[in-house]
Amino acid sequence: MAQKKLPRAALPLSVSADGPWYRDLTATHWFVFIIASLAWLFDCLDQQLFLLARNGAMESLLPPGMDTKVYGGYATSIFVAGWAMGGLIFGSLGDRFGRAKMLTYTVLIYSCCTGLSAFSTNWMVFALFRFLTGLGVGGVFGLAVALVADTLPDRSRTAALGLLQALSAVGNIAAGCVSMYLGHLEQLHAIPPGTAWKYMFVVGAIPAFLCVFIQMRLKEPEKWVQARALGKAEGVKFGSYAVLLGDRRWRRPALFGMMLCVSGVIGLWGIGFFSPELVGDVMAQSLAAEGVPADKIAGQKQFWIGVNSIVQNIGAFFGMLLFTQMAQRFGRKPVFAFGFVAALVATVAYFQNFNGREDIWMSAVMGGCQLALFAGFAIYLPELFPTSLRSTGTSFCYNVGRFVAASGPFTLGSLQAILKAQATTPEAKLMAFRNACSYMSVVFLLGLVALAFLPETKGRPLPE
């Protein structure tokens, strides 16, 4: 049957132009916003725990002599590939069967598989659990964003979605606190040295309890329910990738929206989120030079990796809030353009100039510039697609690019290996890592290219 245009839902375009964005929210609106935000917050807690535990897991699971950074990059790529696949699957299912229902399944998947990662006995088992975790992690963003976009009043949507993304930094900060605490326990020998990574993944299983509350009370958005009923009567296909890529109205924003996200995702996951490795190496050299006993270096290094994560994500929190305010005032495209340039400059400056505890403030600057872009994704992507494709299109842009982004850690590892080929000292090898990250930062310029082919959506109603 031919695809027919779905009538616009009979809901007011805006509520009131006066007062703060949350003024008109009902108890139902708040409940949906809180549950969606928690789902994404715990999702990001899981992601950050993996980043903080990655190096320790590699040191524990790999045979002696294996390059932990290279295999850590491989594990990251496998995780990101699972993330991409999960985003595609659950994004489509969310449009077809409901955002709330699919959100429950995704949180359950990533919670359980994160907990199972703690029991990995070798690198292959660990990589398998990370892939399965990625399936659940990948589905959450598109579902949570579509759920909020379809439920809250239009004038509240931008600020709410920006705050939802900003709250993800709270999950990341919590992961940093966990890392610091477990590093302290290792230093005291309260837990065996080198086992903190296992406890981190156990903590990551806690969000499974959130599923109970989602299943008990969270309902599908009325806008989606009405649109789904009308769609069945009119022959509208929900969650169809054939429609998303076959209809020229949605194909262009889907493809260039994906390119926009590729730039930010590679910049963050292929470069920025390798800051724990830089901090760990720098701090290990510094602590050894200060005469700290070898059996205490691992715990202190883990402590400072946790500090770096907290500082990085405090910067990210404020960066995302600032991006949200600027996007409301100046529009989505000009703020994105400024954000990509800022991310490039901040990333290169960080990896070239971070040299110790006195430079920890640089983590906040880089985190603020890189993660601010993700507030833009949460705001902008749902504004590009209709109700029948909102979760599908958002997930497509945010997650399909991760198949490309999954190559980022591989590329970083290969580039680092080339640069390390002539390195003979630990300092030279560390500089090779710094340069590899700096060279790859040019990927942020790809976002500027994508912007030229995308529309400005500030002040426009959601497409239907």
C-alpha positions in Angstrom: 0.0 0.0 0.0 1.3 3.5 -0.8 2.7 5.5 2.0 0.2 8.2 3.0 0.8 11.4 4.9 -0.2 11.1 8.5 -2.5 13.8 9.7 -1.0 16.1 12.4 -2.0 15.1 15.9 -4.7 17.3 17.4 -2.4 18.9 20.0 -1.6 22.6 20.5 1.6 23.8 18.9 2.7 25.5 22.1 1.3 26.2 25.6 2.5 29.5 26.7 5.3 31.8 25.7 5.7 33.1 29.2 7.5 31.6 32.2 10.1 28.9 32.6 10.0 25.8 30.3 8.8 23.6 33.2 5.9 25.8 34.2 3.3 23.9 32.2 4.4 20.4 33.0 1.9 18.0 34.6 2.7 15.2 37.0 2.6 12.8 34.0 5.1 15.0 32.1 7.5 15.0 35.0 7.2 11.2 35.5 8.0 10.5 31.8 10.9 13.0 31.9 12.4 11.6 35.1 12.1 7.9 33.9 13.6 8.7 30.5 16.4 10.8 32.1 17.2 8.0 34.6 17.3 5.4 31.8 19.8 7.5 29.9 21.7 8.5 33.0 22.3 4.9 34.0 23.1 4.0 30.4 25.9 6.6 30.6 27.0 5.3 34.0 27.5 1.9 32.3 29.4 3.5 29.4 31.7 5.4 31.7 32.3 2.4 34.0 33.5 0.5 31.0 35.9 3.3 30.0 37.3 3.5 33.5 37.6 -0.2 34.0 38.8 -1.0 30.4 42.5 -0.7 31.1 42.4 -2.7 34.3 40.3 -5.4 32.6 42.8 -5.6 29.7 45.8 -5.9 32.2 43.9 -8.7 34.0 42.5 -10.6 31.0 45.3 -10.4 28.4 48.5 -12.6 28.4 51.7 -10.8 29.4 53.3 -8.8 26.6 50.0 -7.9 24.8 49.3 -4.2 24.1 46.5 -3.2 26.5 45.8 0.0 24.7 45.4 -1.7 21.3 43.1 -4.5 22.7 41.2 -1.9 24.8 40.6 -0.1 21.5 39.3 -3.4 20.0 37.0 -4.0 22.9 35.7 -0.4 22.6 35.1 -0.9 18.9 33.1 -4.1 19.5 31.1 -2.3 22.2 30.3 0.6 19.8 29.4 -1.8 17.0 26.9 -3.6 19.3 25.6 -0.1 20.3 25.0 0.7 16.6 23.1 -2.5 16.0 21.0 -2.2 19.1 20.1 1.4 18.1 18.9 0.3 14.7 16.9 -2.6 16.1 15.2 -0.9 19.1 14.8 2.4 17.3 12.5 0.8 14.7 10.8 -1.4 17.3 10.1 1.7 19.4 8.1 3.3 16.6 6.3 0.1 15.8 5.4 -1.2 19.3 6.0 1.7 21.7 8.8 3.7 23.2 8.1 2.8 26.8 7.9 -0.9 26.2 11.2 -1.1 24.3 12.9 1.2 26.8 12.3 -1.4 29.5 13.9 -4.1 27.4 17.0 -2.1 26.6 17.7 -1.1 30.2 17.3 -4.7 31.2 19.7 -5.9 28.6 22.5 -3.5 29.3 22.2 -3.9 33.1 22.4 -7.7 33.1 25.2 -7.9 30.5 27.2 -5.2 32.4 27.0 -7.3 35.5 28.1 -10.4 33.6 31.2 -8.6 32.3 32.6 -8.8 35.8 32.8 -12.6 35.5 34.8 -12.6 32.2 37.7 -15.1 32.2 39.4 -13.9 29.0 39.4 -11.2 26.4 37.0 -13.0 24.1 34.4 -13.5 26.8 34.7 -9.9 27.9 34.3 -8.7 24.3 31.2 -10.8 23.9 29.5 -9.3 27.0 30.5 -5.8 25.8 28.8 -6.4 22.5 25.6 -7.6 24.2 25.7 -4.7 26.5 26.1 -2.4 23.5 22.8 -3.8 22.1 20.9 -2.5 25.1 22.9 0.7 25.5 22.3 1.6 21.8 18.6 1.5 22.0 18.1 3.8 25.0 19.0 7.2 23.5 16.5 7.2 20.5 13.7 5.7 22.7 14.2 8.1 25.6 14.5 11.2 23.3 11.4 10.2 21.3 9.5 9.5 24.5 10.1 13.0 25.9 9.7 14.7 22.5 6.2 13.1 22.0 5.0 13.6 25.6 6.1 17.1 26.7 4.6 20.4 25.4 6.4 21.8 22.4 7.7 24.9 24.1 9.3 22.7 26.9 10.8 20.2 24.5 14.2 21.8 23.7 15.1 22.6 27.3 13.9 19.2 28.5 15.9 17.3 26.0 19.0 19.4 26.6 18.6 18.7 30.4 18.1 15.0 29.7 21.4 14.9 27.9 23.1 17.1 30.5 22.0 14.7 33.3 23.9 12.0 31.6 27.0 13.7 33.0 25.7 12.8 36.5 25.9 9.2 35.6 29.5 9.7 34.3 30.4 11.6 37.5 29.0 8.8 39.6 31.2 6.3 37.7 34.2 8.5 38.5 33.3 8.4 42.2 33.0 4.6 42.0 36.4 4.4 40.4 38.0 6.7 43.0 36.5 4.7 45.9 37.6 1.3 44.5 41.0 2.7 43.7 41.2 3.8 47.4 40.2 0.2 48.5 42.9 -1.2 46.2 45.5 1.1 47.8 44.4 -0.1 51.3 44.4 -3.7 50.0 40.8 -4.0 51.1 40.3 -5.6 47.7 43.0 -7.4 45.8 45.1 -5.1 43.6 43.9 -5.2 39.9 40.4 -6.3 40.7 38.6 -2.9 40.9 37.3 -3.3 37.3 35.3 -6.3 38.3 33.5 -4.4 41.1 32.8 -1.5 38.7 30.8 -3.8 36.4 28.9 -5.2 39.3 27.8 -1.6 40.2 26.8 -1.2 36.6 24.1 -3.9 37.0 22.1 -1.8 39.5 19.9 0.0 36.8 18.1 -3.3 36.2 15.9 -2.3 39.1 14.7 0.7 37.1 12.9 -1.7 34.7 10.4 -2.5 37.5 9.2 1.1 37.7 9.1 1.5 34.0 6.9 -1.6 33.6 4.6 -0.7 36.4 3.7 2.9 35.5 5.2 4.3 32.3 2.7 4.6 29.5 3.1 5.3 25.8 2.8 9.0 24.7 -0.8 9.9 23.7 0.6 11.5 20.6 2.1 8.2 19.5 -1.0 6.2 20.5 -3.2 8.5 18.3 -0.8 8.5 15.5 -0.4 4.7 15.6 -4.2 4.3 15.3 -4.5 6.8 12.5 -1.5 5.2 10.8 -3.1 1.7 10.7 -6.2 3.2 9.2 -4.2 5.2 6.6 -1.6 2.6 5.8 1.3 4.6 7.3 4.3 2.4 8.0 5.8 3.0 11.4 9.5 2.3 12.1 10.3 1.5 8.4 13.8 2.0 7.2 12.5 1.7 3.6 10.3 4.8 4.2 13.1 6.6 6.1 15.6 6.2 3.2 13.1 5.9 0.3 11.2 9.1 0.9 13.3 12.1 -0.1 11.7 14.2 2.6 13.4 12.0 5.3 16.4 10.6 3.4 18.4 13.8 3.3 18.1 14.6 7.0 18.7 10.9 7.9 22.0 10.7 5.9 23.4 14.1 6.8 22.2 13.8 10.4 24.1 10.5 10.5 27.2 12.3 9.2 26.7 15.0 11.9 26.7 12.3 14.6 29.6 10.4 13.2 31.8 13.4 13.7 30.8 13.8 17.3 30.8 10.1 18.2 34.2 9.4 16.7 35.6 12.5 18.4 34.3 11.4 21.8 34.6 7.6 21.6 37.6 7.3 19.3 39.6 10.1 21.0 38.1 11.9 24.0 37.2 8.8 26.0 40.8 7.6 25.8 41.8 10.3 28.2 41.9 7.7 31.1 44.8 6.1 29.2 46.7 9.4 29.0 46.0 10.3 32.6 47.0 6.8 33.8 50.3 6.8 32.0 51.1 10.4 33.0 50.2 9.8 36.6 52.1 6.5 36.8 55.3 8.1 35.5 54.8 11.0 38.0 54.1 8.8 40.9 57.1 6.6 40.2 59.3 9.7 39.9 58.0 10.8 43.3 59.1 7.5 44.8 55.7 6.0 45.5 56.0 2.2 46.2 55.1 0.1 43.2 52.3 -1.8 45.0 50.5 1.5 45.6 50.8 3.1 42.2 47.9 1.0 40.7 45.5 2.3 43.3 46.6 5.9 43.1 46.6 5.8 39.3 43.0 4.5 39.4 42.1 7.3 41.9 43.4 10.0 39.5 41.7 8.4 36.5 38.5 8.7 38.5 39.2 12.4 39.3 39.8 13.0 35.6 36.4 11.5 34.8 34.6 13.6 37.4 36.3 16.8 36.2 35.7 16.0 32.6 32.0 15.4 33.2 31.5 18.4 35.3 32.7 20.3 32.3 30.4 18.3 30.1 27.3 19.0 32.3 27.8 22.8 32.0 28.8 22.5 28.4 25.5 20.8 27.5 23.4 23.3 29.5 25.2 26.1 27.7 24.7 24.5 24.3 21.0 24.1 25.1 20.6 27.8 26.0 22.5 29.0 22.9 20.5 26.7 20.6 17.3 28.2 21.9 18.6 31.7 21.4 20.7 31.5 18.2 19.4 28.4 16.4 20.7 24.9 16.1 23.1 25.2 13.1 25.3 28.1 14.2 25.8 26.7 17.7 26.7 23.3 16.2 29.3 25.0 13.9 30.9 26.8 16.9 30.7 23.6 18.9 32.6 21.5 16.4 35.4 24.0 16.1 35.7 24.3 19.9 35.8 20.5 20.3 38.7 20.3 17.8 40.8 23.0 19.5 40.1 21.7 23.0 40.9 18.1 22.1 44.2 18.8 20.5 45.2 21.2 23.3 44.4 18.5 25.9 46.3 15.6 24.4 49.3 17.8 23.7 49.6 19.7 27.0 48.2 17.5 29.8 51.2 16.7 32.0 50.0 16.1 35.5 47.7 16.9 38.4 48.1 20.7 37.8 46.5 20.3 34.4 43.4 18.4 35.5 41.3 21.5 34.7 41.9 20.9 31.0 39.7 17.8 31.3 36.7 20.0 32.1 37.3 22.2 29.0 37.6 19.2 26.7 34.6 17.5 28.2 32.5 20.6 28.0 33.3 21.1 24.3 33.0 17.5 23.2 29.8 16.6 25.1 28.0 19.8 24.4 27.5 18.5 20.9 25.5 15.6 22.3 23.0 18.0 23.8 22.6 19.2 20.3 21.9 15.7 19.0 19.2 15.2 21.7 17.5 18.5 20.7 18.0 18.5 17.0 17.5 14.9 15.8 13.8 14.4 16.8 13.0 17.7 15.1 14.0 16.2 11.8 11.5 13.3 11.6 7.7 12.6 11.9 6.0 10.6 14.7 6.0 7.5 12.6 9.8 7.7 12.2 11.0 9.7 15.2 12.6 6.9 17.1 13.8 5.2 13.9 15.3 8.4 12.4 16.9 9.5 15.7 18.4 6.1 16.3 19.5 5.8 12.7 21.5 9.1 12.9 22.8 8.6 16.4 23.7 4.9 16.0 24.3 3.9 12.4 27.2 6.3 12.4 28.6 4.1 15.2 29.5 1.4 12.7 31.8 4.0 11.2 32.7 5.3 14.6 33.6 1.8 15.7 36.6 2.1 13.4 37.9 5.0 15.5 39.6 3.0 18.2 41.1 0.7 15.5 42.3 3.7 13.6 43.7 5.3 16.7 45.5 2.0 17.7 46.9 1.6 14.2 48.1 5.2 14.0 49.6 5.0 17.4 51.4 1.8 16.4 52.9 3.5 13.4 54.0 6.5 15.5 55.4 4.2 18.2 57.5 2.2 15.7 60.5 4.4 16.2 59.9 5.1 19.9 62.4 3.5 22.2 61.5 5.1 25.6 58.2 5.3 27.6 58.2 9.1 27.0 58.4 8.6 23.3 55.7 6.0 23.3 53.4 8.4 25.3 54.1 11.2 22.8 53.1 8.8 20.0 49.7 8.3 21.7 49.3 12.1 22.2 50.0 12.7 18.5 47.7 10.0 17.3 44.8 11.5 19.3 45.7 15.0 18.0 45.8 13.9 14.3 42.4 12.1 14.6 40.8 15.2 16.0 40.3 16.6 12.5 37.2 14.4 12.4 35.3 17.2 14.1 35.4 19.2 10.8 33.2 16.5 9.2 30.3 17.9 11.3 30.7 21.3 9.6 30.3 19.7 6.2 27.1 17.9 7.3 25.6 21.2 8.7 25.6 22.7 5.2 23.0 20.2 4.0 20.7 20.2 7.0 17.8 22.5 7.8 17.4 25.0 10.7 14.6 23.8 13.0 14.5 26.5 15.6 10.9 27.7 16.2 9.4 25.1 13.8 6.8 22.5 14.9 7.8 18.8 14.8 7.2 17.3 11.3 4.2 15.0 11.1 
